[in-house]
């Protein structure tokens, strides 16, 4: 009998070369072996995988077809063939082969995952969601499956019961690095209403017997793990939740004020305290609440040396003001139950104060508007965040840029081996840390006006073990003093808050290396029309920017039936104090049109490379399907006229200096 397969050692040698990314050596060896063993399933399959890495897709396809013909039950062969069809854009053939894999092995979770990817690409998000859930039910530890699930949830509205989804929501919220909670908040809210008894608990608050129902309500809420975790990581963007939380907070305050310390309050209060802290105490409070909070505060001050303070007293106060605002807090040795809240509201604050001392400045800020903007973000660092969507693994610069599909010849770009990237206006670090997770061997420079924002960013970077970022305080108008050029500059949501955005953009352009790229994010005039109207109303009423005024004005909007203002109630920013201030009370705001952006780029000698947001791009491609349309600003201008809210998340686009 003729031996069909080579010795195990030869196969291991090819695999070793492949794992070391010595693809050409691995290919030479596999080709030599195939001459001797032309019908070897393993060698033909490995050879196909090597050709896939070398992007020789048609050669790989022929090898995988040969493999499946040699063994019609070899599921790895069908899986690899499906992947090649996918890369070649032959999606129907890819689907057939993934289905064949599943027919042979119903536990082959990667086949389900890749089917989900195809359906997601086709905007069949409901079907994609089903396949991602199947993937994760088979392998609950498949991290890429969770990334894909999080991705589809950002563009799909859950509207029916699903017995699995809440478990996966909880995982996403607990993992901290897969997705920003506010990006999937609407679906978590829907999951809570569809798949738990939350509505029943909330309905008891509206019952005539409330507050007699309080204990029953709290018992029900304490069993809802997803709700409690959601409250800890994201300002919940829903006024129905807010109204009910305000009522519960008030009633528990009454109980604790009257020395009724019930243990069942503890678990829920920890989550409510977290929610109030991360939304920066945006909830409206009455004079009666303020009076009782002050009385409990005095009670703690009087009892602190006697050690007669109940944990619930501390917790309820932390639902109205951060622990670091109470002088007595430094004298408290927190119990195990309170440690979580002490870290969140006291120790983290102290860490940030220490970090401020170590942050270097490039210059003193002199521009009047920059000083005002700095003061705003010193008072209200924006945004406060807990979880973030980071890349699974960093990649070399060109690979990252290639995925964005820009109108640029990558072969002509010469990025530094250790790319230097500037995040101009990094705020509290979300953008800088996300970027740092994408690029391999990159050095990130994160600049911002606000020391408090930078300290927050630095603390979060340390928490996430992100050590390739240098945080610097200063005005981007003074970047020339930094005396450094960059391979990539990213500045999103910054220029439109300057006195002269064009001048700021010019400073950024001057800091680009040859062949460098720049990502810019600017407010859209059309998309922010409703916000502009509200800002005009605030200015006409001469409302001063104080926390109390922000909260009162926000309350008026909720109670106002003006239809043109309704959309603002769905903005995640409307559910935190710094968010509302940034959204409606910002000291400086410019808005742009595509025509104005084009004019600015012409003045600066910049070339438009394409927009960034994949959701916006997918919507655009449904109408304009020629490749060059993506880079035609006339087409984009036409598209925005017919889709006025499409850039509600800003124009985010790439550009570079004209060669």
C-alpha positions in Angstrom: 0.0 0.0 0.0 1.4 3.4 -1.0 1.9 5.8 1.9 -0.3 8.8 1.5 1.1 11.1 4.3 4.7 12.1 5.1 6.4 11.6 8.4 5.1 13.6 11.3 8.4 15.4 11.7 8.2 16.9 8.2 4.7 18.2 8.9 5.9 19.7 12.2 8.8 21.4 10.5 6.5 23.1 8.0 4.2 24.2 10.8 7.2 25.6 12.7 8.3 27.7 9.7 4.7 28.9 9.2 4.4 29.9 12.9 7.7 31.8 12.5 6.1 33.6 9.5 8.8 32.1 7.2 6.2 31.5 4.6 8.4 31.2 1.5 10.6 28.6 3.2 7.5 26.7 4.4 6.2 26.8 0.9 9.4 25.5 -0.7 9.4 22.6 1.8 5.7 21.8 1.2 6.1 21.9 -2.6 9.0 19.4 -2.3 6.9 17.1 -0.2 3.9 17.3 -2.5 6.1 15.9 -5.3 6.5 12.8 -3.3 3.1 12.7 -1.7 0.8 14.4 -4.3 -2.4 13.1 -2.5 -1.4 14.1 1.0 -4.4 15.8 2.5 -2.4 17.4 5.3 0.4 18.8 3.0 -2.0 20.1 0.4 -4.1 21.7 3.1 -1.0 23.3 4.8 0.2 24.5 1.4 -3.2 26.2 0.8 -2.9 27.9 4.1 0.6 29.2 3.3 -0.7 30.5 -0.1 -3.5 32.2 1.8 -1.0 34.1 3.9 0.9 35.1 0.8 -2.4 36.3 -0.8 -2.2 33.8 -3.6 -5.9 33.2 -3.2 -6.6 31.3 -6.5 -3.7 28.9 -5.9 -5.0 28.4 -2.4 -8.5 27.8 -3.7 -7.4 25.0 -6.1 -5.5 23.3 -3.3 -8.4 23.3 -0.9 -10.8 22.0 -3.6 -8.2 19.2 -4.2 -8.2 18.5 -0.4 -12.0 18.3 -0.2 -12.1 16.0 -3.3 -9.5 13.7 -1.7 -11.6 13.6 1.5 -15.2 14.8 1.2 -15.5 14.6 5.0 -12.5 16.7 5.9 -14.1 19.7 7.5 -10.9 21.8 7.8 -10.6 21.7 4.1 -14.1 23.0 3.6 -13.5 25.7 6.2 -10.3 26.9 4.5 -12.0 26.8 1.1 -14.9 28.9 2.5 -12.4 31.4 3.9 -10.8 31.7 0.4 -14.1 32.2 -1.3 -14.8 34.9 1.3 -11.6 36.7 0.4 -12.3 36.4 -3.3 -15.7 38.0 -2.8 -17.6 34.8 -3.7 -19.8 35.0 -0.6 -22.5 32.5 -1.8 -19.8 29.8 -2.3 -18.3 30.7 1.1 -21.8 30.3 2.7 -22.2 26.8 1.1 -18.8 25.6 2.3 -19.3 27.0 5.9 -22.7 25.2 5.9 -20.9 22.0 4.8 -18.5 22.4 7.7 -21.4 22.7 10.1 -23.1 19.7 8.5 -19.9 17.6 9.2 -19.3 19.1 12.7 -22.1 21.0 14.5 -19.6 22.3 17.1 -17.3 24.0 14.6 -17.9 27.5 16.1 -15.6 29.4 13.7 -17.8 28.5 10.8 -20.9 29.9 12.6 -18.8 33.1 13.4 -17.8 33.6 9.8 -21.3 33.1 8.6 -22.3 35.8 11.0 -19.6 38.0 9.5 -21.0 37.5 5.9 -24.6 38.3 7.0 -23.4 41.3 8.9 -21.5 42.6 5.8 -24.8 42.1 3.9 -26.6 44.2 6.5 -28.6 41.2 7.6 -27.9 42.0 11.2 -30.6 39.9 12.8 -29.3 36.8 11.0 -25.7 37.7 11.9 -26.7 38.1 15.6 -28.2 34.6 15.5 -25.0 33.1 14.2 -22.8 34.9 16.7 -25.0 33.6 19.5 -24.7 30.1 18.1 -20.9 30.6 18.1 -20.7 31.8 21.7 -23.1 29.1 22.9 -20.6 26.5 21.6 -17.5 28.4 22.8 -18.2 31.0 25.5 -14.5 31.8 25.6 -14.2 32.8 22.0 -13.2 36.5 22.4 -13.4 37.3 18.7 -17.0 36.2 18.7 -17.8 38.7 21.5 -16.1 41.5 19.5 -18.3 40.5 16.5 -21.4 40.3 18.7 -20.6 43.8 20.1 -20.1 45.1 16.5 -23.5 43.9 15.2 -25.3 45.1 18.3 -24.3 48.7 17.5 -26.3 48.6 14.3 -29.3 46.3 15.2 -32.2 47.0 17.5 -33.2 44.0 19.7 -37.0 43.8 19.6 -37.9 40.3 20.7 -37.2 38.0 23.5 -33.9 36.1 23.5 -33.0 33.7 26.2 -29.2 33.9 25.6 -28.5 37.5 24.9 -28.5 38.9 28.5 -25.8 36.5 29.5 -23.6 37.8 26.7 -24.5 41.4 27.6 -23.2 40.8 31.1 -20.0 39.3 29.8 -19.4 42.3 27.6 -19.9 44.7 30.5 -17.7 42.7 32.8 -14.8 42.3 30.4 -14.1 46.1 30.2 -12.1 46.1 26.9 -14.5 44.8 24.1 -17.0 47.6 23.7 -18.0 51.0 25.0 -21.2 50.3 27.0 -23.0 53.4 25.6 -22.5 52.0 22.1 -24.8 49.0 23.0 -26.8 50.7 25.8 -30.1 50.8 23.8 -30.0 47.0 23.3 -29.1 46.3 26.9 -32.1 48.4 27.9 -34.2 46.4 25.5 -32.7 43.1 26.8 -33.6 44.1 30.3 -37.2 44.9 29.4 -37.7 41.9 27.1 -35.9 39.2 29.1 -36.2 40.1 32.8 -39.0 41.2 35.1 -37.6 44.8 35.3 -40.9 46.3 34.0 -42.8 44.6 36.8 -40.4 46.0 39.4 -40.6 49.5 38.0 -44.4 49.2 37.7 -44.6 48.8 41.5 -43.0 52.3 41.8 -46.0 53.7 40.0 -48.4 51.7 42.2 -50.6 53.5 44.8 -48.9 51.4 47.5 -45.5 52.8 46.8 -43.4 53.3 49.0 -44.7 50.4 50.9 -43.5 48.3 47.9 -39.9 49.5 48.3 -38.5 46.3 49.9 -40.2 44.1 47.3 -38.8 46.4 44.5 -35.3 46.3 45.9 -35.4 42.5 46.3 -36.4 42.2 42.6 -33.7 44.6 41.4 -31.0 42.9 43.5 -31.6 39.7 41.5 -31.1 41.4 38.2 -27.3 41.0 37.6 -27.3 42.6 34.2 -29.0 45.8 35.5 -26.7 46.1 38.5 -23.6 45.7 36.3 -25.0 48.1 33.7 -25.5 50.8 36.4 -21.8 50.5 37.4 -20.3 51.0 33.9 -22.5 53.4 31.9 -24.7 56.4 32.5 -28.0 54.8 31.5 -29.4 56.8 28.6 -33.1 56.4 29.4 -35.3 58.8 31.3 -37.7 56.0 32.4 -34.8 54.4 34.3 -33.8 57.8 35.6 -37.2 58.7 37.0 -37.4 55.4 38.8 -33.9 55.6 40.2 -34.7 59.1 41.5 -37.8 57.8 43.3 -35.9 54.8 44.8 -33.0 57.0 45.8 -35.3 59.4 47.6 -37.2 56.7 49.4 -34.1 54.9 50.6 -32.8 58.3 51.8 -36.0 58.7 53.8 -35.5 55.3 55.4 -31.8 55.9 56.3 -32.5 59.4 57.5 -35.0 57.7 59.9 -32.4 55.2 61.0 -34.1 52.3 59.2 -31.0 50.4 58.1 -32.1 47.4 56.0 -29.5 45.1 54.7 -31.3 44.5 51.4 -30.5 48.1 50.4 -26.8 47.5 50.3 -26.4 45.7 47.0 -28.6 48.0 45.1 -27.1 51.1 46.6 -23.6 50.1 45.5 -24.8 50.1 41.9 -26.9 53.2 42.3 -23.9 55.0 43.9 -21.8 54.0 40.9 -24.5 55.2 38.5 -24.8 58.6 40.2 -21.0 59.0 40.3 -20.4 58.2 36.6 -23.3 60.4 35.5 -21.8 63.1 37.7 -24.9 63.5 39.8 -27.0 64.7 36.9 -30.2 63.6 38.7 -32.5 66.3 40.0 -32.8 66.5 43.8 -35.4 68.3 45.9 -34.8 70.7 48.7 -36.0 68.1 51.1 -33.4 65.6 49.8 -30.7 68.2 50.2 -31.8 68.9 53.8 -31.7 65.1 54.7 -28.4 64.6 53.0 -26.9 67.4 55.1 -28.4 66.0 58.3 -26.9 62.6 57.6 -23.6 64.2 56.8 -23.7 66.0 60.2 -24.6 62.7 61.9 -21.6 61.0 60.3 -19.3 63.8 61.4 -20.5 63.6 65.0 -20.3 59.8 65.1 -17.0 59.2 63.2 -14.9 58.9 66.3 -17.4 56.7 68.0 -17.4 54.3 65.0 -21.2 54.3 65.0 -21.6 54.9 61.3 -23.6 52.5 59.2 -22.4 51.6 55.7 -25.8 52.6 54.3 -25.3 56.1 55.6 -22.1 56.5 53.6 -23.6 54.8 50.6 -26.7 57.0 50.4 -24.5 60.1 50.6 -22.4 58.8 47.8 -25.6 58.7 45.7 -25.8 62.5 46.0 -22.1 63.7 46.1 -18.8 61.9 45.5 -17.1 60.6 48.6 -14.0 62.7 48.0 -16.1 65.8 48.6 -16.7 64.8 52.3 -13.9 65.7 54.7 -14.6 62.8 57.0 -13.9 60.3 54.2 -10.2 60.2 54.9 -10.9 58.9 58.4 -13.0 56.0 57.2 -11.6 52.5 57.0 -14.1 51.0 54.5 -15.7 47.6 55.1 -15.5 45.0 52.4 -18.9 46.0 51.2 -17.7 49.6 50.7 -14.3 49.0 49.1 -15.6 49.1 45.6 -17.2 52.5 46.1 -14.2 53.9 48.0 -11.9 52.9 45.1 -14.3 54.5 42.5 -15.1 57.7 44.4 -12.2 58.4 46.6 -9.0 56.5 45.9 -9.1 57.0 42.1 -9.6 60.8 42.7 -6.5 60.8 44.9 -4.5 58.9 42.3 -5.4 61.4 39.6 -4.3 64.3 41.8 -0.9 62.7 42.1 -0.7 62.1 38.4 -1.3 65.8 37.7 2.0 66.6 39.4 3.9 64.4 36.9 2.3 65.7 33.6 4.5 67.9 31.6 3.4 71.1 29.8 4.7 72.3 26.4 3.8 75.9 27.2 1.6 78.3 29.1 -1.8 78.7 27.5 -2.4 82.3 26.2 -5.3 82.0 23.8 -8.5 83.4 25.4 -10.9 80.7 24.0 -8.3 78.0 24.8 -8.3 79.2 28.5 -12.1 79.1 28.7 -12.2 75.6 27.1 -9.4 74.4 29.5 -11.4 75.7 32.5 -14.5 73.9 31.3 -12.7 70.6 31.2 -10.9 71.1 34.5 -14.3 71.4 36.1 -16.0 68.7 34.0 -13.5 66.2 32.4 -15.4 64.7 29.5 -16.4 61.9 29.2 -16.2 59.9 32.4 -15.9 56.3 31.3 -15.2 52.8 32.6 -15.1 50.3 29.7 -13.6 50.7 26.3 -13.5 48.8 22.9 -9.8 47.9 22.3 -8.3 46.0 19.4 -7.8 42.3 19.9 -4.2 42.7 19.1 -2.0 45.5 17.7 -0.9 45.4 14.1 1.7 47.2 12.0 0.7 50.7 10.8 0.1 49.8 7.1 -2.2 46.9 8.0 -4.3 49.1 10.2 -4.6 51.8 7.5 -5.3 49.2 4.8 -8.4 48.2 6.7 -9.8 51.7 6.6 -10.0 51.6 2.7 -8.6 55.1 2.1 -7.8 56.6 -1.3 -4.1 56.2 -0.9 -1.4 54.1 -2.4 0.0 52.3 0.7 3.1 51.2 -1.3 4.2 54.9 -1.5 3.8 55.5 2.2 6.8 55.2 4.4 5.8 55.2 8.0 8.5 55.1 10.7 9.2 51.6 12.0 8.0 52.8 15.4 5.3 55.1 14.2 4.8 58.4 16.1 1.2 59.2 16.5 -0.3 62.4 18.0 -3.8 62.5 19.5 -4.5 66.3 19.6 -7.1 66.9 22.2 -7.2 63.5 23.9 -9.7 64.4 26.7 -10.1 61.6 29.2 -8.2 59.1 27.1 -10.7 57.0 25.2 -9.3 58.0 21.8 -5.7 57.8 22.8 -6.0 54.4 24.5 -8.1 52.9 21.6 -5.5 54.1 19.1 -2.6 52.8 21.2 -4.3 49.3 21.1 -4.4 49.3 17.3 -0.8 50.1 16.3 2.1 47.8 16.9 5.4 49.4 18.2 3.8 52.8 18.0 4.6 55.7 20.3 1.5 57.7 21.1 1.6 61.4 22.2 -1.7 62.5 23.8 -2.1 66.3 24.2 -4.9 68.1 26.0 -5.6 71.5 27.6 -7.0 70.0 30.8 -4.8 68.6 33.6 -7.8 66.8 35.2 -8.7 65.2 31.9 -5.2 64.0 31.3 -4.9 62.6 34.9 -8.1 60.6 34.3 -6.7 59.4 31.0 -3.4 58.4 32.6 -5.1 56.5 35.4 -7.3 54.6 32.9 -4.2 53.8 30.7 -2.5 52.3 33.7 -5.5 50.2 34.6 -5.6 48.8 31.0 -1.8 48.2 31.0 -1.4 50.7 28.1 2.1 51.9 28.5 3.0 53.4 25.1 1.3 56.8 25.6 3.0 60.0 26.7 0.4 62.4 28.2 1.3 66.1 27.6 -0.6 69.3 28.7 -0.8 72.2 26.3 -2.6 74.0 23.5 -2.4 72.5 20.0 -1.8 76.1 18.9 1.6 75.8 20.5 2.5 72.4 18.9 5.4 73.9 17.0 7.2 74.4 20.3 7.0 70.7 20.8 9.4 70.4 17.8 8.3 67.0 16.6 6.8 65.6 13.4 4.3 62.7 13.3 3.4 59.8 11.1 -0.3 60.1 12.0 -2.2 62.9 13.7 -5.7 62.3 15.0 -7.8 65.1 16.2 -11.5 64.3 16.7 -14.0 66.7 18.3 -11.4 69.4 19.0 -10.9 72.0 16.2 -14.6 73.1 16.3 -14.0 74.2 19.9 -11.2 76.6 19.0 -11.5 80.4 18.3 -10.2 79.8 14.8 -10.5 76.1 13.7 -8.5 76.8 10.5 -5.6 78.1 12.5 -5.6 75.1 14.7 -5.8 72.8 11.7 -2.8 74.6 10.1 -0.8 73.9 13.3 -1.6 70.2 13.0 -0.7 70.2 9.3 2.7 71.7 10.0 3.5 68.8 12.3 3.0 66.1 9.7 5.9 64.1 8.3 6.1 63.5 4.6 3.5 61.0 3.5 1.8 61.3 7.0 -1.9 60.9 7.5 -4.4 62.9 9.5 -7.8 62.0 11.0 -10.1 64.9 11.7 -13.5 65.0 13.4 -15.8 68.1 13.0 -19.4 68.9 13.9 -21.9 68.9 11.1 -24.1 72.0 10.6 -27.0 69.9 9.3 -26.8 67.1 11.9 -26.6 69.5 14.9 -29.4 71.8 13.8 -31.5 70.9 16.9 -28.5 71.3 19.2 -27.8 74.8 17.7 -31.4 75.8 18.4 -31.2 74.7 22.0 -27.8 76.5 22.4 -29.5 79.7 21.0 -32.3 79.3 23.6 -29.7 79.0 26.4 -27.9 82.1 25.2 -31.2 84.1 24.8 -32.2 83.2 28.4 -28.6 84.1 29.6 -28.4 80.9 31.6 -25.1 80.8 33.4 -23.1 77.6 33.2 -23.4 76.2 36.7 -24.1 72.6 37.7 -27.5 73.6 39.2 -28.5 75.5 36.0 -27.5 72.6 33.8 -29.6 70.1 35.8 -32.6 72.5 36.0 -32.5 73.2 32.2 -32.2 69.5 31.5 -35.2 68.8 33.7 -37.1 71.5 31.7 -36.3 69.7 28.5 -37.6 66.4 29.8 -40.8 68.2 30.8 -41.0 70.2 27.6 -43.2 68.8 24.8 -41.4 70.7 22.1 -41.1 68.1 19.4 -38.1 69.6 17.7 -36.1 69.1 20.9 -37.1 65.4 21.4 -34.0 64.0 19.6 -31.7 65.4 22.3 -33.3 63.1 24.9 -31.8 60.1 23.0 -28.3 61.4 23.1 -26.1 59.4 25.5 -24.4 62.8 26.4 -27.7 64.0 27.8 -27.3 61.6 30.7 -24.2 63.0 32.4 -23.3 66.4 33.7 -20.1 66.8 31.6 -22.0 65.4 28.6 -24.8 68.0 28.9 -22.3 70.7 29.3 -20.3 69.6 26.3 -23.4 69.1 24.2 -25.3 72.3 25.0 -23.3 74.6 27.3 -19.9 74.5 25.6 -18.0 77.8 25.7 -17.2 77.6 22.0 -18.7 75.7 19.1 -18.3 75.9 15.3 -20.2 73.7 12.9 -19.2 72.8 9.4 -20.5 71.8 6.0 -18.7 69.6 3.5 -18.3 72.7 1.3 -16.5 74.4 4.2 -14.3 71.4 4.9 -13.3 71.3 1.3 -12.4 75.0 1.3 -10.3 74.6 4.5 -8.4 71.6 3.0 -7.7 73.5 -0.2 -6.2 76.4 1.8 -4.1 73.9 3.8 -2.9 71.9 0.8 -4.7 68.8 2.0 -6.1 65.9 0.0 -9.3 64.1 1.1 -8.8 60.3 1.6 -12.1 59.1 2.8 -14.5 59.0 5.8 -13.9 56.7 8.8 -17.3 55.6 10.2 -18.2 52.1 8.8 -21.9 52.6 9.5 -21.9 55.9 7.5 -19.9 54.2 4.7 -22.3 51.3 4.5 -25.3 53.6 4.2 -23.5 55.6 1.5 -22.6 52.5 -0.5 -26.2 51.4 -0.8 -26.8 54.4 -3.0 -23.4 55.2 -4.5 -21.7 51.9 -5.5 -18.8 53.1 -7.7 -15.5 52.7 -5.9 -14.5 56.3 -6.6 -17.8 57.6 -5.2 -16.4 57.1 -1.7 -13.8 59.8 -2.3 -16.0 62.3 -4.1 -17.1 65.1 -1.8 -19.8 66.2 -4.3 -21.5 62.8 -3.8 -21.1 63.1 -0.1 -22.6 66.6 -0.1 -25.6 65.2 -2.1 -25.9 62.3 0.3 -26.0 64.5 3.4 -28.7 66.7 1.9 -31.0 63.6 1.8 -29.8 62.2 5.1 -29.5 65.2 7.4 -28.6 63.2 10.6 -26.1 60.9 9.0 -23.1 62.8 10.5 -24.7 63.2 14.0 -21.5 61.6 15.3 -19.4 64.2 13.4 -17.7 64.2 10.1 -14.7 61.9 10.7 -12.4 61.8 7.7 -8.8 61.2 6.7 -6.6 63.5 4.7 -2.9 64.1 3.8 -0.7 66.7 2.3 -0.9 67.0 -1.5 2.2 65.5 -3.0 
